[in-house]
Amino acid sequence: MDHYVKRTDTSNDDLVLFASNANLSLSLLDSPWWRIFMESCAPEFRRVSSTTFCNKLLPHTAKKVMDFVVNQLMGCKVTLVVDEMRKNHCSFYNFVLAADSDIDMRGVNVFFWDSISMETRASSDVGKAIADQVNALTKLGLDVVAYATDNCSVMRGTEDFVKAHCGRSIPRIPCVSHYLNGILKKMLKQEPLKTLWNNVRDGYLYNKMMEFQQISPFEPIP
């Protein structure tokens, strides 16, 4: 995130960007050792609790980041990329914005946008969630021309619901990598590729096992 966000003059924004990009546990902010460290390095820096960080600082900086992303993508054709992950019986849907051209000299054209949690995986609910993102981006002035997903049945079933909630047809772009992965899995289940693949896999695992056995527990692993 800090590669794309213009640096601010406020230490609070720097703290949020640092904690976010370094994946720091927010419990660090409540640690007495963190307070001692900060007081020794920057006595003028006001101590921030994890509660203040989450309720005040994070939303404030996040708004700046989102404004920056919108400004960068203004005038571009934007594709909303959607991907799901599951944890503890809950689905998380991550939304990434991809522009049709590079934004700057570094070739940047993809920005993380949002992440939501949902207890349901029904195509109707996921389709509405996607449409809500598209509608919100449209209100901000962005030109969302398509959305991209993998090829699971849930995502394939979202198209009609996205169209219904957006009031216009938005094409779904299937993930080519997901397609190729599915094709490859089917191919490897058929003979003679199945036997060939099993032999290659078993040979690779055997070689790795032999390499591991040759390493003494008292010698550093290279």
Backbone bond lengths (Angstrom), bond angles and torsions (degrees), N, CA, C in turn:
res aa  C-N    CA-C-N  psi(-1)  N-CA   C-N-CA  omega(-1)  CA-C   N-CA-C  phi
1 M - - - 1.460 - - 1.525 110.79 -
2 D 1.352 117.45 -40.26 1.445 119.45 -175.71 1.520 111.72 -70.42
3 H 1.346 119.09 -12.46 1.450 121.00 175.65 1.525 110.72 -71.80
4 Y 1.309 117.13 -24.63 1.455 121.04 -171.40 1.529 113.29 -111.75
5 V 1.327 117.24 -17.15 1.452 120.29 -176.26 1.524 109.61 -94.16
6 K 1.308 115.96 129.97 1.451 119.80 176.75 1.517 109.83 -62.46
7 R 1.306 115.94 129.71 1.453 120.39 -177.30 1.520 110.65 -61.53
8 T 1.313 116.23 138.70 1.451 121.28 179.52 1.511 109.58 -100.74
9 D 1.317 116.39 168.00 1.460 121.96 178.97 1.522 111.44 -91.77
10 T 1.294 117.86 0.73 1.461 120.51 -176.62 1.516 109.96 -99.58
11 S 1.317 115.67 136.60 1.464 120.52 179.73 1.519 111.40 -69.25
12 N 1.334 117.98 -27.18 1.463 120.03 179.67 1.523 111.48 -64.18
13 D 1.334 117.39 -43.16 1.459 120.81 177.14 1.521 110.46 -63.24
14 D 1.320 116.19 -40.39 1.467 119.83 178.57 1.529 110.77 -62.76
15 L 1.321 116.72 -39.29 1.462 120.97 179.65 1.522 110.45 -64.25
16 V 1.327 117.54 -44.02 1.463 121.54 -179.68 1.529 110.46 -63.56
17 L 1.324 116.73 -45.91 1.459 120.32 -179.37 1.526 111.18 -65.26
18 F 1.329 116.59 -39.03 1.460 120.81 178.56 1.527 111.18 -63.91
19 A 1.330 116.57 -49.98 1.469 120.77 -178.40 1.523 111.32 -63.90
20 S 1.330 117.34 -38.40 1.461 121.23 -178.14 1.520 111.64 -69.53
21 N 1.327 116.59 -47.07 1.457 120.09 -176.63 1.521 112.85 -73.29
22 A 1.327 117.01 -27.97 1.462 120.88 179.60 1.521 112.23 -90.03
23 N 1.347 116.95 -0.88 1.474 121.56 -179.41 1.519 111.96 54.37
24 L 1.318 116.08 44.56 1.460 120.39 -178.75 1.523 111.02 -80.15
25 S 1.304 115.94 142.38 1.461 120.91 173.12 1.528 108.71 -69.39
26 L 1.336 115.93 134.80 1.457 119.31 -178.30 1.521 111.90 -70.04
27 S 1.327 117.33 -13.89 1.465 119.18 175.54 1.527 111.02 -63.39
28 L 1.337 116.06 -20.85 1.465 119.86 177.66 1.526 110.98 -58.58
29 L 1.325 116.38 -36.37 1.465 120.31 -176.45 1.526 112.07 -67.01
30 D 1.317 117.20 -23.22 1.461 121.06 -179.88 1.534 112.56 -95.32
31 S 1.312 116.03 -0.52 1.464 119.95 -178.66 1.532 110.93 -76.20
32 P 1.321 118.01 135.02 1.477 120.13 176.63 1.522 111.66 -63.58
33 W 1.338 116.79 -28.87 1.457 119.48 179.12 1.528 111.20 -70.07
34 W 1.315 116.78 -33.33 1.469 119.91 174.52 1.524 110.20 -64.94
35 R 1.329 116.66 -41.74 1.461 120.44 179.05 1.531 110.53 -62.46
36 I 1.323 116.55 -43.46 1.470 120.39 179.69 1.527 110.43 -62.79
37 F 1.341 115.52 -43.10 1.466 120.00 -180.00 1.522 110.98 -62.25
38 M 1.352 116.76 -47.21 1.457 120.05 -178.28 1.516 111.86 -65.86
39 E 1.321 117.48 -36.82 1.463 120.13 179.47 1.524 111.58 -67.34
40 S 1.310 116.96 -31.22 1.460 120.23 178.71 1.524 111.73 -77.34
41 C 1.355 116.31 -32.53 1.466 120.32 -178.59 1.529 112.72 -87.25
42 A 1.317 115.92 -41.83 1.469 120.88 -175.54 1.524 109.22 -144.00
43 P 1.317 117.26 81.62 1.470 120.67 -177.93 1.527 113.35 -57.86
44 E 1.333 116.57 -26.30 1.464 119.81 -177.41 1.521 112.74 -80.30
45 F 1.333 117.55 -10.83 1.461 120.64 -177.51 1.524 110.05 -77.07
46 R 1.322 115.56 125.57 1.455 120.65 -177.94 1.529 110.39 -73.94
47 R 1.322 116.61 130.56 1.461 121.69 -179.06 1.529 110.01 -64.52
48 V 1.315 115.99 136.80 1.459 122.61 -178.03 1.522 108.86 -121.92
49 S 1.319 116.52 126.80 1.465 120.69 176.88 1.519 109.57 -83.11
50 S 1.327 116.45 165.40 1.462 120.48 177.83 1.528 111.20 -63.80
51 T 1.326 116.92 -32.50 1.467 120.60 178.72 1.520 110.75 -66.54
52 T 1.327 116.66 -46.43 1.464 120.82 177.60 1.520 110.81 -63.41
53 F 1.319 115.86 -39.17 1.461 120.93 179.24 1.533 110.46 -58.78
54 C 1.334 116.41 -48.62 1.467 120.79 -176.26 1.522 112.88 -72.41
55 N 1.328 116.50 -40.19 1.459 120.37 -172.11 1.525 113.94 -86.93
56 K 1.328 117.38 -24.92 1.465 119.38 -175.04 1.534 112.88 -121.91
57 L 1.326 116.07 -56.65 1.462 118.78 -172.53 1.526 112.49 -68.65
58 L 1.321 116.29 -46.70 1.462 119.93 -176.53 1.529 112.63 -61.14
59 P 1.343 120.06 -49.36 1.470 119.16 178.31 1.530 112.54 -60.97
60 H 1.340 116.81 -36.91 1.469 120.70 -179.19 1.524 110.91 -63.95
61 T 1.337 116.59 -47.78 1.461 120.10 -179.73 1.522 111.29 -70.71
62 A 1.339 117.11 -37.78 1.460 120.45 178.62 1.525 111.14 -59.43
63 K 1.329 116.85 -38.09 1.468 120.61 177.98 1.529 110.35 -62.58
64 K 1.318 116.75 -40.41 1.459 120.09 178.11 1.526 111.28 -64.39
65 V 1.325 115.69 -41.73 1.464 120.23 179.90 1.528 110.49 -63.95
66 M 1.328 116.81 -44.17 1.460 120.40 -178.64 1.529 110.92 -66.47
67 D 1.326 117.10 -38.21 1.465 120.23 175.99 1.524 110.54 -62.32
68 F 1.332 115.70 -39.37 1.464 120.30 178.80 1.521 110.91 -63.59
69 V 1.339 116.93 -45.05 1.462 121.23 -179.53 1.523 110.71 -61.88
70 V 1.315 116.82 -45.52 1.470 120.51 179.16 1.522 110.35 -59.70
71 N 1.324 116.73 -43.19 1.460 120.70 179.78 1.528 111.39 -62.48
72 Q 1.341 116.47 -39.17 1.460 120.57 179.95 1.523 112.06 -67.54
73 L 1.317 117.17 -33.56 1.463 121.28 -174.83 1.522 113.55 -93.73
74 M 1.316 117.00 -3.56 1.457 120.12 -179.72 1.530 110.19 -61.35
75 G 1.334 115.70 128.52 1.455 120.73 -179.93 1.522 113.93 90.74
76 C 1.344 117.46 -4.80 1.464 121.53 179.65 1.529 110.83 -97.87
77 K 1.309 115.91 157.29 1.457 121.46 167.88 1.525 106.83 -82.19
78 V 1.330 116.87 123.25 1.465 120.82 -171.83 1.524 110.45 -114.23
79 T 1.330 115.25 135.61 1.464 121.82 172.44 1.519 108.40 -110.31
80 L 1.328 115.76 130.35 1.467 121.61 177.46 1.528 108.67 -89.16
81 V 1.321 116.67 113.31 1.467 122.02 -179.48 1.526 108.66 -94.65
82 V 1.326 116.22 127.27 1.467 121.91 -175.44 1.527 109.40 -118.83
83 D 1.325 116.08 131.45 1.459 119.82 177.09 1.520 109.43 -140.70
84 E 1.321 115.72 143.60 1.457 121.20 -176.81 1.520 111.16 -110.29
85 M 1.321 116.13 144.50 1.455 122.34 167.81 1.517 107.99 -134.18
86 R 1.327 115.76 149.87 1.466 120.43 -178.41 1.513 110.36 -119.06
87 K 1.340 114.98 139.08 1.455 121.19 177.54 1.519 108.43 -152.72
88 N 1.333 115.62 128.31 1.470 121.12 178.08 1.530 112.08 53.99
89 H 1.316 115.48 46.25 1.477 122.37 176.81 1.535 112.87 63.29
90 C 1.309 116.56 20.73 1.467 120.63 177.72 1.527 108.41 -125.29
91 S 1.318 116.56 140.47 1.460 121.77 179.78 1.527 110.05 -98.70
92 F 1.314 114.91 135.37 1.461 121.44 175.52 1.526 107.79 -115.32
93 Y 1.321 115.58 129.11 1.457 120.84 179.83 1.526 108.94 -111.71
94 N 1.332 114.93 120.34 1.459 121.77 -179.31 1.520 109.55 -101.28
95 F 1.318 115.83 137.56 1.459 121.60 -177.59 1.529 109.62 -118.87
96 V 1.318 115.02 126.00 1.463 122.30 -179.34 1.523 108.13 -123.53
97 L 1.324 116.46 141.32 1.458 121.59 179.83 1.527 109.39 -104.07
98 A 1.326 115.85 126.82 1.461 121.53 179.84 1.526 109.36 -118.88
99 A 1.329 115.99 126.58 1.460 120.76 179.74 1.519 110.38 -88.51
100 D 1.325 115.75 160.58 1.463 120.41 -178.64 1.517 112.40 -81.04
101 S 1.329 118.21 -3.73 1.461 121.79 179.38 1.517 109.01 -152.32
102 D 1.328 116.49 162.43 1.456 121.07 179.14 1.522 110.31 -65.10
103 I 1.340 115.78 138.55 1.460 121.10 -179.05 1.520 111.66 -80.14
104 D 1.330 117.07 -37.75 1.459 119.84 -178.43 1.519 109.53 -142.76
105 M 1.326 115.60 -173.31 1.457 121.63 -175.37 1.526 112.78 -65.21
106 R 1.324 117.68 -19.96 1.460 120.86 -178.88 1.528 112.41 -81.67
107 G 1.309 117.31 -3.30 1.452 120.29 179.38 1.513 113.62 81.37
108 V 1.335 117.00 18.97 1.461 120.76 -179.04 1.529 109.78 -75.28
109 N 1.319 117.01 127.03 1.469 119.87 175.33 1.530 112.29 -147.71
110 V 1.335 117.72 11.91 1.455 122.14 -179.40 1.524 109.42 -129.84
111 F 1.336 116.32 132.43 1.460 121.69 -178.04 1.528 109.66 -134.91
112 F 1.320 115.59 132.72 1.463 118.85 171.25 1.531 108.29 -67.16
113 W 1.347 115.77 140.91 1.456 119.11 -176.38 1.532 113.35 -119.74
114 D 1.333 117.94 -52.43 1.461 119.23 -173.24 1.521 110.31 -158.58
115 S 1.322 115.60 163.06 1.464 122.20 174.85 1.522 107.83 -145.09
116 I 1.335 116.38 131.74 1.456 120.48 -179.56 1.529 108.78 -130.48
117 S 1.318 116.49 156.29 1.461 121.54 176.64 1.521 109.07 -110.53
118 M 1.327 115.49 143.42 1.454 121.52 179.22 1.517 108.78 -142.25
119 E 1.315 116.30 138.38 1.459 120.63 178.00 1.524 112.16 -85.09
120 T 1.310 117.03 -14.57 1.457 121.72 -179.41 1.516 110.29 -107.37
121 R 1.333 115.31 152.34 1.457 121.06 175.85 1.526 110.86 -120.33
122 A 1.300 116.81 19.48 1.462 120.50 -179.98 1.525 109.98 -68.08
123 S 1.321 115.97 140.46 1.465 120.51 -179.64 1.520 111.89 -58.21
124 S 1.331 116.90 -35.09 1.464 120.42 -179.40 1.523 111.20 -63.43
125 D 1.334 116.67 -42.89 1.467 120.32 -178.46 1.527 111.54 -73.60
126 V 1.323 116.22 -40.69 1.470 119.59 178.04 1.525 109.99 -66.34
127 G 1.335 116.29 -40.39 1.459 119.81 177.78 1.515 112.26 -61.61
128 K 1.331 117.06 -40.19 1.463 120.52 177.71 1.529 110.69 -65.88
129 A 1.341 116.60 -39.42 1.464 120.16 179.08 1.530 111.13 -63.37
130 I 1.325 116.07 -40.47 1.461 120.30 176.87 1.524 110.40 -64.91
131 A 1.336 116.23 -43.97 1.460 120.45 179.41 1.524 111.24 -62.52
132 D 1.324 117.51 -38.28 1.462 120.93 178.22 1.531 110.46 -60.82
133 Q 1.324 116.38 -40.19 1.467 119.91 178.11 1.529 110.74 -66.12
134 V 1.322 116.21 -43.94 1.467 120.51 179.63 1.523 110.56 -61.52
135 N 1.326 116.96 -45.79 1.465 120.73 -178.97 1.528 111.50 -63.75
136 A 1.343 116.50 -40.37 1.464 119.85 179.23 1.525 110.85 -65.20
137 L 1.322 117.07 -41.31 1.466 121.13 178.98 1.526 111.06 -66.79
138 T 1.328 115.91 -37.84 1.465 120.07 178.30 1.524 110.69 -63.48
139 K 1.322 117.09 -40.98 1.467 120.89 178.37 1.525 111.73 -63.51
140 L 1.327 116.08 -28.32 1.466 120.62 178.10 1.529 112.06 -79.90
141 G 1.337 116.54 -5.35 1.458 120.38 176.65 1.515 114.88 100.70
142 L 1.333 118.05 7.18 1.466 120.41 -179.77 1.523 110.70 -88.76
143 D 1.317 115.23 149.03 1.465 122.09 -178.62 1.531 108.82 -100.97
144 V 1.337 115.96 91.53 1.464 121.34 179.57 1.524 108.19 -86.39
145 V 1.330 116.06 114.72 1.463 120.49 -173.22 1.527 112.80 -103.76
146 A 1.347 117.68 -14.57 1.464 120.27 -178.47 1.519 109.10 -166.61
147 Y 1.331 115.10 166.87 1.465 119.51 170.71 1.519 108.49 -132.65
148 A 1.327 115.98 145.76 1.459 122.04 -175.34 1.521 109.94 -117.49
149 T 1.342 115.93 136.45 1.463 121.28 -179.75 1.528 109.12 -142.57
150 D 1.336 115.16 174.67 1.456 118.58 169.69 1.533 108.51 -77.89
151 N 1.316 116.37 -171.42 1.464 119.16 -171.03 1.519 113.84 -112.08
152 C 1.331 117.09 24.84 1.457 119.61 176.27 1.535 109.33 -69.26
153 S 1.317 115.90 162.59 1.462 120.69 -175.41 1.527 112.16 -61.73
154 V 1.339 116.76 -34.62 1.465 120.07 179.90 1.522 110.32 -61.59
155 M 1.337 116.72 -48.24 1.457 120.73 -178.07 1.520 112.07 -69.48
156 R 1.329 116.07 -36.96 1.465 118.52 178.68 1.525 111.11 -63.45
157 G 1.331 116.52 -28.08 1.458 120.16 -177.98 1.516 114.96 -87.67
158 T 1.329 117.73 4.87 1.472 119.88 -175.98 1.523 113.72 -85.70
159 E 1.325 118.14 -17.11 1.465 120.61 -168.68 1.532 113.14 -57.68
160 D 1.326 117.02 -48.37 1.465 119.67 -178.55 1.527 111.62 -64.10
161 F 1.322 117.14 -36.44 1.466 120.78 -178.91 1.533 111.02 -72.26
162 V 1.329 116.55 -37.05 1.465 119.75 175.91 1.528 109.87 -62.92
163 K 1.324 115.90 -44.94 1.463 120.46 179.13 1.520 111.20 -61.47
164 A 1.334 117.20 -42.92 1.466 121.54 -177.92 1.525 111.52 -64.14
165 H 1.330 117.80 -41.95 1.466 121.00 -176.12 1.528 112.70 -83.20
166 C 1.331 117.13 -21.27 1.468 119.95 178.19 1.528 112.05 -91.68
167 G 1.325 115.91 -20.67 1.452 118.87 -178.03 1.513 113.21 76.90
168 R 1.310 117.25 12.01 1.467 122.11 177.85 1.528 108.30 -156.32
169 S 1.313 114.73 160.84 1.456 119.76 -178.98 1.535 109.88 -84.14
170 I 1.323 115.65 126.14 1.462 121.09 177.41 1.528 107.16 -123.64
171 P 1.318 118.01 115.25 1.466 119.82 -176.01 1.528 112.49 -65.41
172 R 1.316 114.67 143.03 1.469 120.65 174.18 1.521 108.31 -96.89
173 I 1.335 116.59 127.76 1.462 121.97 178.43 1.523 108.49 -98.54
174 P 1.321 118.19 115.51 1.468 119.53 179.14 1.523 111.12 -73.50
175 C 1.309 115.89 148.30 1.463 122.02 -179.24 1.529 109.52 -74.38
176 V 1.327 116.49 119.77 1.462 121.24 -178.93 1.523 110.84 -65.67
177 S 1.333 116.74 -39.80 1.468 120.28 179.96 1.523 111.16 -61.50
178 H 1.334 115.93 -39.29 1.463 120.58 178.97 1.529 110.40 -66.35
179 Y 1.328 116.11 -39.74 1.462 120.72 176.48 1.528 110.90 -60.11
180 L 1.346 115.63 -50.09 1.457 120.59 -177.72 1.522 111.40 -63.43
181 N 1.329 116.17 -37.49 1.458 120.12 178.39 1.534 110.72 -63.25
182 G 1.331 116.04 -42.65 1.465 120.00 178.32 1.517 112.26 -64.85
183 I 1.335 116.01 -41.11 1.472 120.09 179.04 1.529 110.48 -63.83
184 L 1.335 115.55 -43.14 1.462 119.89 -178.82 1.529 111.29 -63.88
185 K 1.324 117.02 -41.00 1.462 120.16 178.88 1.528 111.02 -61.59
186 K 1.339 116.53 -41.57 1.460 119.96 179.09 1.526 110.97 -66.24
187 M 1.332 116.38 -39.35 1.462 120.32 179.95 1.522 111.17 -63.89
188 L 1.341 116.70 -39.33 1.460 120.80 -176.28 1.530 112.70 -74.70
189 K 1.326 116.84 -8.05 1.460 120.50 175.71 1.523 111.65 -89.93
190 Q 1.330 116.46 -6.57 1.454 121.24 -178.06 1.533 110.24 -105.11
191 E 1.338 115.14 143.43 1.459 119.83 174.57 1.536 109.52 -76.14
192 P 1.366 118.33 147.08 1.469 127.20 4.49 1.524 114.17 -89.42
193 L 1.352 117.23 -0.18 1.465 119.25 -176.82 1.526 111.86 -64.27
194 K 1.345 117.04 -31.77 1.459 120.22 -179.08 1.526 110.86 -61.16
195 T 1.344 116.62 -48.24 1.460 120.50 179.53 1.523 110.80 -65.99
196 L 1.319 116.87 -42.37 1.466 120.58 179.26 1.522 110.83 -60.42
197 W 1.331 116.58 -45.23 1.462 120.58 -179.47 1.530 111.15 -64.27
198 N 1.318 117.58 -42.87 1.461 120.32 179.54 1.525 111.34 -62.40
199 N 1.341 116.69 -38.84 1.464 120.01 178.73 1.526 111.35 -66.62
200 V 1.328 116.23 -42.11 1.463 120.07 178.61 1.524 110.61 -64.05
201 R 1.323 116.08 -44.84 1.463 120.42 -179.84 1.526 111.54 -63.20
202 D 1.346 116.10 -46.30 1.464 119.60 -178.97 1.526 111.17 -64.85
203 G 1.335 116.87 -38.00 1.458 120.18 178.27 1.513 111.89 -65.58
204 Y 1.327 116.07 -40.26 1.467 120.33 178.96 1.528 110.70 -64.34
205 L 1.341 116.68 -45.09 1.458 120.39 -179.88 1.523 111.50 -65.25
206 Y 1.350 116.57 -37.11 1.464 120.56 179.08 1.529 110.28 -64.31
207 N 1.335 116.39 -44.21 1.466 119.96 179.85 1.522 111.26 -63.69
208 K 1.317 116.89 -40.25 1.455 120.26 178.92 1.525 110.77 -65.22
209 M 1.336 116.53 -38.29 1.456 120.34 178.94 1.527 110.78 -64.95
210 M 1.350 116.72 -41.55 1.452 120.45 179.19 1.525 111.51 -65.85
211 E 1.332 117.09 -38.34 1.457 120.61 176.87 1.521 110.80 -63.15
212 F 1.326 116.28 -40.57 1.457 120.60 -179.84 1.527 111.17 -65.33
213 Q 1.336 116.91 -40.18 1.462 120.62 -178.75 1.518 112.28 -67.92
214 Q 1.339 116.57 -24.64 1.456 120.49 -179.18 1.525 112.52 -81.17
215 I 1.319 118.00 -9.51 1.462 122.28 -179.51 1.518 109.24 -89.52
216 S 1.312 116.08 121.55 1.458 120.25 178.46 1.517 109.68 -72.76
217 P 1.339 117.72 141.14 1.473 119.60 178.54 1.528 112.47 -67.12
218 F 1.339 116.51 -11.53 1.458 119.86 -179.35 1.522 112.22 -100.25
219 E 1.331 116.19 2.33 1.456 120.31 179.73 1.522 109.25 -111.29
220 P 1.323 117.38 143.00 1.476 119.67 178.39 1.512 111.11 -66.13
221 I 1.295 116.28 140.10 1.467 120.95 177.48 1.518 108.76 -77.60
222 P 1.332 118.16 125.12 1.480 119.88 -177.09 1.518 111.07 -66.19
